[in-house]
Amino acid sequence: MPKLPTVTAKQVISVLEKVGFEIVRQRESHVRLKHTDSRVVTIPVHLGRNLGKGLLRKIF
């Protein structure tokens, strides 16, 4: 598996929106996105922090 880059939650949300995900809701520091084929992803949004490599791997 290739080495994963260091990214923020906003960058991941932007990429997911470009591939067909849509923001369904946001509760406090978590954003939930849903795809037209029923896949759902929840992303924690914490300002000034990057997403962990393990979480990034699970999202993709």
PyMOL Python script that loads the backbone (N, CA, C, O; Angstrom):
from pymol import cmd

cmd.read_pdbstr("""\
ATOM      1  N   MET A   1       0.846  -1.179   0.000  1.00  0.00           N
ATOM      2  CA  MET A   1       0.000   0.000   0.000  1.00  0.00           C
ATOM      3  C   MET A   1       0.892   1.243   0.000  1.00  0.00           C
ATOM      4  O   MET A   1       1.887   1.291   0.724  1.00  0.00           O
ATOM      5  N   PRO A   2       0.544   2.245  -0.805  1.00  0.00           N
ATOM      6  CA  PRO A   2       1.369   3.460  -0.854  1.00  0.00           C
ATOM      7  C   PRO A   2       1.278   4.252   0.440  1.00  0.00           C
ATOM      8  O   PRO A   2       0.316   4.124   1.198  1.00  0.00           O
ATOM      9  N   LYS A   3       2.281   5.063   0.677  1.00  0.00           N
ATOM     10  CA  LYS A   3       2.326   5.876   1.878  1.00  0.00           C
ATOM     11  C   LYS A   3       1.232   6.944   1.825  1.00  0.00           C
ATOM     12  O   LYS A   3       1.083   7.634   0.816  1.00  0.00           O
ATOM     13  N   LEU A   4       0.474   7.078   2.904  1.00  0.00           N
ATOM     14  CA  LEU A   4      -0.620   8.041   2.950  1.00  0.00           C
ATOM     15  C   LEU A   4      -0.112   9.435   3.312  1.00  0.00           C
ATOM     16  O   LEU A   4       0.769   9.568   4.161  1.00  0.00           O
ATOM     17  N   PRO A   5      -0.653  10.467   2.681  1.00  0.00           N
ATOM     18  CA  PRO A   5      -0.233  11.833   2.991  1.00  0.00           C
ATOM     19  C   PRO A   5      -0.866  12.314   4.301  1.00  0.00           C
ATOM     20  O   PRO A   5      -1.829  11.720   4.785  1.00  0.00           O
ATOM     21  N   THR A   6      -0.331  13.369   4.856  1.00  0.00           N
ATOM     22  CA  THR A   6      -0.909  14.012   6.029  1.00  0.00           C
ATOM     23  C   THR A   6      -1.943  15.010   5.534  1.00  0.00           C
ATOM     24  O   THR A   6      -1.616  15.937   4.792  1.00  0.00           O
ATOM     25  N   VAL A   7      -3.207  14.817   5.952  1.00  0.00           N
ATOM     26  CA  VAL A   7      -4.284  15.677   5.466  1.00  0.00           C
ATOM     27  C   VAL A   7      -5.193  16.099   6.615  1.00  0.00           C
ATOM     28  O   VAL A   7      -5.244  15.456   7.664  1.00  0.00           O
ATOM     29  N   THR A   8      -5.909  17.196   6.387  1.00  0.00           N
ATOM     30  CA  THR A   8      -6.882  17.666   7.365  1.00  0.00           C
ATOM     31  C   THR A   8      -8.254  17.102   7.008  1.00  0.00           C
ATOM     32  O   THR A   8      -8.451  16.575   5.913  1.00  0.00           O
ATOM     33  N   ALA A   9      -9.185  17.215   7.925  1.00  0.00           N
ATOM     34  CA  ALA A   9     -10.542  16.740   7.695  1.00  0.00           C
ATOM     35  C   ALA A   9     -11.203  17.503   6.554  1.00  0.00           C
ATOM     36  O   ALA A   9     -11.932  16.909   5.758  1.00  0.00           O
ATOM     37  N   LYS A  10     -10.963  18.799   6.462  1.00  0.00           N
ATOM     38  CA  LYS A  10     -11.574  19.597   5.397  1.00  0.00           C
ATOM     39  C   LYS A  10     -11.094  19.144   4.022  1.00  0.00           C
ATOM     40  O   LYS A  10     -11.869  19.146   3.066  1.00  0.00           O
ATOM     41  N   GLN A  11      -9.832  18.757   3.913  1.00  0.00           N
ATOM     42  CA  GLN A  11      -9.305  18.271   2.641  1.00  0.00           C
ATOM     43  C   GLN A  11      -9.981  16.955   2.245  1.00  0.00           C
ATOM     44  O   GLN A  11     -10.318  16.756   1.078  1.00  0.00           O
ATOM     45  N   VAL A  12     -10.178  16.064   3.211  1.00  0.00           N
ATOM     46  CA  VAL A  12     -10.826  14.777   2.939  1.00  0.00           C
ATOM     47  C   VAL A  12     -12.280  14.986   2.542  1.00  0.00           C
ATOM     48  O   VAL A  12     -12.768  14.346   1.610  1.00  0.00           O
ATOM     49  N   ILE A  13     -12.976  15.879   3.242  1.00  0.00           N
ATOM     50  CA  ILE A  13     -14.374  16.171   2.914  1.00  0.00           C
ATOM     51  C   ILE A  13     -14.471  16.714   1.495  1.00  0.00           C
ATOM     52  O   ILE A  13     -15.377  16.339   0.751  1.00  0.00           O
ATOM     53  N   SER A  14     -13.563  17.579   1.117  1.00  0.00           N
ATOM     54  CA  SER A  14     -13.553  18.157  -0.227  1.00  0.00           C
ATOM     55  C   SER A  14     -13.385  17.073  -1.293  1.00  0.00           C
ATOM     56  O   SER A  14     -14.088  17.081  -2.303  1.00  0.00           O
ATOM     57  N   VAL A  15     -12.469  16.156  -1.071  1.00  0.00           N
ATOM     58  CA  VAL A  15     -12.239  15.069  -2.022  1.00  0.00           C
ATOM     59  C   VAL A  15     -13.467  14.159  -2.103  1.00  0.00           C
ATOM     60  O   VAL A  15     -13.875  13.759  -3.193  1.00  0.00           O
ATOM     61  N   LEU A  16     -14.051  13.836  -0.954  1.00  0.00           N
ATOM     62  CA  LEU A  16     -15.226  12.967  -0.954  1.00  0.00           C
ATOM     63  C   LEU A  16     -16.406  13.613  -1.682  1.00  0.00           C
ATOM     64  O   LEU A  16     -17.164  12.927  -2.366  1.00  0.00           O
ATOM     65  N   GLU A  17     -16.561  14.921  -1.536  1.00  0.00           N
ATOM     66  CA  GLU A  17     -17.636  15.616  -2.243  1.00  0.00           C
ATOM     67  C   GLU A  17     -17.414  15.559  -3.760  1.00  0.00           C
ATOM     68  O   GLU A  17     -18.376  15.470  -4.524  1.00  0.00           O
ATOM     69  N   LYS A  18     -16.167  15.611  -4.191  1.00  0.00           N
ATOM     70  CA  LYS A  18     -15.860  15.556  -5.621  1.00  0.00           C
ATOM     71  C   LYS A  18     -16.168  14.189  -6.227  1.00  0.00           C
ATOM     72  O   LYS A  18     -16.430  14.087  -7.425  1.00  0.00           O
ATOM     73  N   VAL A  19     -16.139  13.135  -5.403  1.00  0.00           N
ATOM     74  CA  VAL A  19     -16.412  11.782  -5.917  1.00  0.00           C
ATOM     75  C   VAL A  19     -17.842  11.334  -5.639  1.00  0.00           C
ATOM     76  O   VAL A  19     -18.159  10.154  -5.782  1.00  0.00           O
ATOM     77  N   GLY A  20     -18.710  12.270  -5.240  1.00  0.00           N
ATOM     78  CA  GLY A  20     -20.132  11.946  -5.149  1.00  0.00           C
ATOM     79  C   GLY A  20     -20.744  11.889  -3.767  1.00  0.00           C
ATOM     80  O   GLY A  20     -21.938  11.615  -3.645  1.00  0.00           O
ATOM     81  N   PHE A  21     -19.978  12.136  -2.728  1.00  0.00           N
ATOM     82  CA  PHE A  21     -20.548  12.155  -1.384  1.00  0.00           C
ATOM     83  C   PHE A  21     -21.194  13.513  -1.123  1.00  0.00           C
ATOM     84  O   PHE A  21     -20.783  14.524  -1.692  1.00  0.00           O
ATOM     85  N   GLU A  22     -22.198  13.525  -0.268  1.00  0.00           N
ATOM     86  CA  GLU A  22     -22.922  14.749   0.065  1.00  0.00           C
ATOM     87  C   GLU A  22     -23.025  14.852   1.587  1.00  0.00           C
ATOM     88  O   GLU A  22     -23.302  13.859   2.260  1.00  0.00           O
ATOM     89  N   ILE A  23     -22.802  16.047   2.127  1.00  0.00           N
ATOM     90  CA  ILE A  23     -22.901  16.232   3.575  1.00  0.00           C
ATOM     91  C   ILE A  23     -24.358  16.097   3.982  1.00  0.00           C
ATOM     92  O   ILE A  23     -25.227  16.815   3.488  1.00  0.00           O
ATOM     93  N   VAL A  24     -24.610  15.158   4.895  1.00  0.00           N
ATOM     94  CA  VAL A  24     -25.962  14.901   5.369  1.00  0.00           C
ATOM     95  C   VAL A  24     -26.234  15.698   6.632  1.00  0.00           C
ATOM     96  O   VAL A  24     -27.301  16.290   6.787  1.00  0.00           O
ATOM     97  N   ARG A  25     -25.249  15.707   7.543  1.00  0.00           N
ATOM     98  CA  ARG A  25     -25.419  16.456   8.781  1.00  0.00           C
ATOM     99  C   ARG A  25     -24.068  16.679   9.448  1.00  0.00           C
ATOM    100  O   ARG A  25     -23.070  16.037   9.121  1.00  0.00           O
ATOM    101  N   GLN A  26     -24.075  17.612  10.394  1.00  0.00           N
ATOM    102  CA  GLN A  26     -22.899  17.859  11.218  1.00  0.00           C
ATOM    103  C   GLN A  26     -23.367  18.032  12.640  1.00  0.00           C
ATOM    104  O   GLN A  26     -24.231  18.863  12.921  1.00  0.00           O
ATOM    105  N   ARG A  27     -22.803  17.251  13.539  1.00  0.00           N
ATOM    106  CA  ARG A  27     -23.118  17.365  14.949  1.00  0.00           C
ATOM    107  C   ARG A  27     -21.813  17.624  15.682  1.00  0.00           C
ATOM    108  O   ARG A  27     -20.918  16.779  15.719  1.00  0.00           O
ATOM    109  N   GLU A  28     -21.729  18.792  16.255  1.00  0.00           N
ATOM    110  CA  GLU A  28     -20.530  19.234  16.965  1.00  0.00           C
ATOM    111  C   GLU A  28     -19.301  19.109  16.065  1.00  0.00           C
ATOM    112  O   GLU A  28     -19.176  19.857  15.095  1.00  0.00           O
ATOM    113  N   SER A  29     -18.402  18.186  16.365  1.00  0.00           N
ATOM    114  CA  SER A  29     -17.150  18.126  15.603  1.00  0.00           C
ATOM    115  C   SER A  29     -17.100  16.945  14.630  1.00  0.00           C
ATOM    116  O   SER A  29     -16.012  16.536  14.226  1.00  0.00           O
ATOM    117  N   HIS A  30     -18.244  16.392  14.249  1.00  0.00           N
ATOM    118  CA  HIS A  30     -18.270  15.274  13.313  1.00  0.00           C
ATOM    119  C   HIS A  30     -19.192  15.583  12.139  1.00  0.00           C
ATOM    120  O   HIS A  30     -20.316  16.051  12.318  1.00  0.00           O
ATOM    121  N   VAL A  31     -18.693  15.314  10.936  1.00  0.00           N
ATOM    122  CA  VAL A  31     -19.472  15.535   9.722  1.00  0.00           C
ATOM    123  C   VAL A  31     -19.807  14.164   9.132  1.00  0.00           C
ATOM    124  O   VAL A  31     -18.931  13.311   8.997  1.00  0.00           O
ATOM    125  N   ARG A  32     -21.061  13.961   8.789  1.00  0.00           N
ATOM    126  CA  ARG A  32     -21.496  12.710   8.175  1.00  0.00           C
ATOM    127  C   ARG A  32     -21.798  12.960   6.706  1.00  0.00           C
ATOM    128  O   ARG A  32     -22.552  13.868   6.358  1.00  0.00           O
ATOM    129  N   LEU A  33     -21.192  12.134   5.842  1.00  0.00           N
ATOM    130  CA  LEU A  33     -21.398  12.236   4.399  1.00  0.00           C
ATOM    131  C   LEU A  33     -22.018  10.937   3.898  1.00  0.00           C
ATOM    132  O   LEU A  33     -21.740   9.857   4.419  1.00  0.00           O
ATOM    133  N   LYS A  34     -22.861  11.062   2.876  1.00  0.00           N
ATOM    134  CA  LYS A  34     -23.521   9.889   2.317  1.00  0.00           C
ATOM    135  C   LYS A  34     -23.370   9.918   0.799  1.00  0.00           C
ATOM    136  O   LYS A  34     -23.458  10.976   0.176  1.00  0.00           O
ATOM    137  N   HIS A  35     -23.143   8.755   0.219  1.00  0.00           N
ATOM    138  CA  HIS A  35     -23.013   8.607  -1.230  1.00  0.00           C
ATOM    139  C   HIS A  35     -24.341   8.124  -1.784  1.00  0.00           C
ATOM    140  O   HIS A  35     -25.164   7.586  -1.042  1.00  0.00           O
ATOM    141  N   THR A  36     -24.558   8.310  -3.074  1.00  0.00           N
ATOM    142  CA  THR A  36     -25.813   7.879  -3.693  1.00  0.00           C
ATOM    143  C   THR A  36     -26.000   6.362  -3.638  1.00  0.00           C
ATOM    144  O   THR A  36     -27.129   5.880  -3.737  1.00  0.00           O
ATOM    145  N   ASP A  37     -24.909   5.599  -3.479  1.00  0.00           N
ATOM    146  CA  ASP A  37     -25.026   4.141  -3.359  1.00  0.00           C
ATOM    147  C   ASP A  37     -25.134   3.687  -1.900  1.00  0.00           C
ATOM    148  O   ASP A  37     -24.893   2.519  -1.596  1.00  0.00           O
ATOM    149  N   SER A  38     -25.494   4.601  -1.000  1.00  0.00           N
ATOM    150  CA  SER A  38     -25.789   4.344   0.419  1.00  0.00           C
ATOM    151  C   SER A  38     -24.577   4.197   1.328  1.00  0.00           C
ATOM    152  O   SER A  38     -24.745   3.884   2.507  1.00  0.00           O
ATOM    153  N   ARG A  39     -23.363   4.410   0.831  1.00  0.00           N
ATOM    154  CA  ARG A  39     -22.204   4.390   1.727  1.00  0.00           C
ATOM    155  C   ARG A  39     -22.247   5.632   2.600  1.00  0.00           C
ATOM    156  O   ARG A  39     -22.601   6.716   2.137  1.00  0.00           O
ATOM    157  N   VAL A  40     -21.882   5.467   3.877  1.00  0.00           N
ATOM    158  CA  VAL A  40     -21.886   6.571   4.830  1.00  0.00           C
ATOM    159  C   VAL A  40     -20.514   6.653   5.490  1.00  0.00           C
ATOM    160  O   VAL A  40     -19.938   5.637   5.876  1.00  0.00           O
ATOM    161  N   VAL A  41     -19.999   7.874   5.613  1.00  0.00           N
ATOM    162  CA  VAL A  41     -18.697   8.103   6.241  1.00  0.00           C
ATOM    163  C   VAL A  41     -18.853   9.218   7.262  1.00  0.00           C
ATOM    164  O   VAL A  41     -19.478  10.241   6.981  1.00  0.00           O
ATOM    165  N   THR A  42     -18.285   9.022   8.451  1.00  0.00           N
ATOM    166  CA  THR A  42     -18.272  10.060   9.475  1.00  0.00           C
ATOM    167  C   THR A  42     -16.832  10.505   9.670  1.00  0.00           C
ATOM    168  O   THR A  42     -15.937   9.685   9.872  1.00  0.00           O
ATOM    169  N   ILE A  43     -16.618  11.819   9.606  1.00  0.00           N
ATOM    170  CA  ILE A  43     -15.270  12.368   9.712  1.00  0.00           C
ATOM    171  C   ILE A  43     -15.206  13.345  10.877  1.00  0.00           C
ATOM    172  O   ILE A  43     -16.002  14.283  10.933  1.00  0.00           O
ATOM    173  N   PRO A  44     -14.267  13.144  11.817  1.00  0.00           N
ATOM    174  CA  PRO A  44     -14.095  14.090  12.909  1.00  0.00           C
ATOM    175  C   PRO A  44     -13.365  15.339  12.413  1.00  0.00           C
ATOM    176  O   PRO A  44     -12.334  15.237  11.748  1.00  0.00           O
ATOM    177  N   VAL A  45     -13.899  16.509  12.737  1.00  0.00           N
ATOM    178  CA  VAL A  45     -13.295  17.769  12.305  1.00  0.00           C
ATOM    179  C   VAL A  45     -12.800  18.503  13.542  1.00  0.00           C
ATOM    180  O   VAL A  45     -13.591  19.051  14.311  1.00  0.00           O
ATOM    181  N   HIS A  46     -11.485  18.509  13.727  1.00  0.00           N
ATOM    182  CA  HIS A  46     -10.871  19.203  14.850  1.00  0.00           C
ATOM    183  C   HIS A  46      -9.879  20.209  14.274  1.00  0.00           C
ATOM    184  O   HIS A  46      -8.909  19.823  13.621  1.00  0.00           O
ATOM    185  N   LEU A  47     -10.116  21.474  14.509  1.00  0.00           N
ATOM    186  CA  LEU A  47      -9.275  22.521  13.938  1.00  0.00           C
ATOM    187  C   LEU A  47      -7.822  22.372  14.366  1.00  0.00           C
ATOM    188  O   LEU A  47      -7.525  22.121  15.534  1.00  0.00           O
ATOM    189  N   GLY A  48      -6.936  22.530  13.414  1.00  0.00           N
ATOM    190  CA  GLY A  48      -5.512  22.478  13.706  1.00  0.00           C
ATOM    191  C   GLY A  48      -4.950  21.079  13.838  1.00  0.00           C
ATOM    192  O   GLY A  48      -3.777  20.921  14.173  1.00  0.00           O
ATOM    193  N   ARG A  49      -5.762  20.051  13.581  1.00  0.00           N
ATOM    194  CA  ARG A  49      -5.269  18.676  13.712  1.00  0.00           C
ATOM    195  C   ARG A  49      -5.475  17.921  12.408  1.00  0.00           C
ATOM    196  O   ARG A  49      -6.441  18.157  11.683  1.00  0.00           O
ATOM    197  N   ASN A  50      -4.563  17.023  12.125  1.00  0.00           N
ATOM    198  CA  ASN A  50      -4.665  16.177  10.946  1.00  0.00           C
ATOM    199  C   ASN A  50      -5.372  14.879  11.304  1.00  0.00           C
ATOM    200  O   ASN A  50      -5.437  14.498  12.472  1.00  0.00           O
ATOM    201  N   LEU A  51      -5.904  14.200  10.285  1.00  0.00           N
ATOM    202  CA  LEU A  51      -6.519  12.901  10.514  1.00  0.00           C
ATOM    203  C   LEU A  51      -5.424  11.856  10.669  1.00  0.00           C
ATOM    204  O   LEU A  51      -4.381  11.935  10.020  1.00  0.00           O
ATOM    205  N   GLY A  52      -5.666  10.887  11.527  1.00  0.00           N
ATOM    206  CA  GLY A  52      -4.699   9.821  11.728  1.00  0.00           C
ATOM    207  C   GLY A  52      -4.621   8.904  10.520  1.00  0.00           C
ATOM    208  O   GLY A  52      -5.574   8.804   9.746  1.00  0.00           O
ATOM    209  N   LYS A  53      -3.493   8.238  10.359  1.00  0.00           N
ATOM    210  CA  LYS A  53      -3.279   7.359   9.211  1.00  0.00           C
ATOM    211  C   LYS A  53      -4.275   6.198   9.211  1.00  0.00           C
ATOM    212  O   LYS A  53      -4.775   5.818   8.152  1.00  0.00           O
ATOM    213  N   GLY A  54      -4.565   5.636  10.372  1.00  0.00           N
ATOM    214  CA  GLY A  54      -5.501   4.513  10.462  1.00  0.00           C
ATOM    215  C   GLY A  54      -6.905   4.914  10.061  1.00  0.00           C
ATOM    216  O   GLY A  54      -7.580   4.178   9.341  1.00  0.00           O
ATOM    217  N   LEU A  55      -7.353   6.072  10.520  1.00  0.00           N
ATOM    218  CA  LEU A  55      -8.686   6.558  10.173  1.00  0.00           C
ATOM    219  C   LEU A  55      -8.761   6.875   8.685  1.00  0.00           C
ATOM    220  O   LEU A  55      -9.763   6.566   8.041  1.00  0.00           O
ATOM    221  N   LEU A  56      -7.736   7.475   8.138  1.00  0.00           N
ATOM    222  CA  LEU A  56      -7.700   7.798   6.721  1.00  0.00           C
ATOM    223  C   LEU A  56      -7.785   6.515   5.882  1.00  0.00           C
ATOM    224  O   LEU A  56      -8.476   6.478   4.864  1.00  0.00           O
ATOM    225  N   ARG A  57      -7.078   5.466   6.318  1.00  0.00           N
ATOM    226  CA  ARG A  57      -7.102   4.193   5.618  1.00  0.00           C
ATOM    227  C   ARG A  57      -8.509   3.591   5.631  1.00  0.00           C
ATOM    228  O   ARG A  57      -8.958   3.036   4.628  1.00  0.00           O
ATOM    229  N   LYS A  58      -9.199   3.699   6.757  1.00  0.00           N
ATOM    230  CA  LYS A  58     -10.555   3.144   6.867  1.00  0.00           C
ATOM    231  C   LYS A  58     -11.543   3.927   6.010  1.00  0.00           C
ATOM    232  O   LYS A  58     -12.458   3.337   5.436  1.00  0.00           O
ATOM    233  N   ILE A  59     -11.374   5.249   5.913  1.00  0.00           N
ATOM    234  CA  ILE A  59     -12.270   6.063   5.106  1.00  0.00           C
ATOM    235  C   ILE A  59     -12.150   5.689   3.640  1.00  0.00           C
ATOM    236  O   ILE A  59     -13.160   5.574   2.946  1.00  0.00           O
ATOM    237  N   PHE A  60     -10.918   5.498   3.156  1.00  0.00           N
ATOM    238  CA  PHE A  60     -10.731   5.171   1.746  1.00  0.00           C
ATOM    239  C   PHE A  60     -10.839   3.685   1.511  1.00  0.00           C
ATOM    240  O   PHE A  60     -10.707   3.229   0.376  1.00  0.00           O
TER     241      PHE A  60
END
""", "prot")
cmd.dss("prot")
cmd.show_as("cartoon", "prot")
cmd.util.cbc("prot")
cmd.orient("prot")
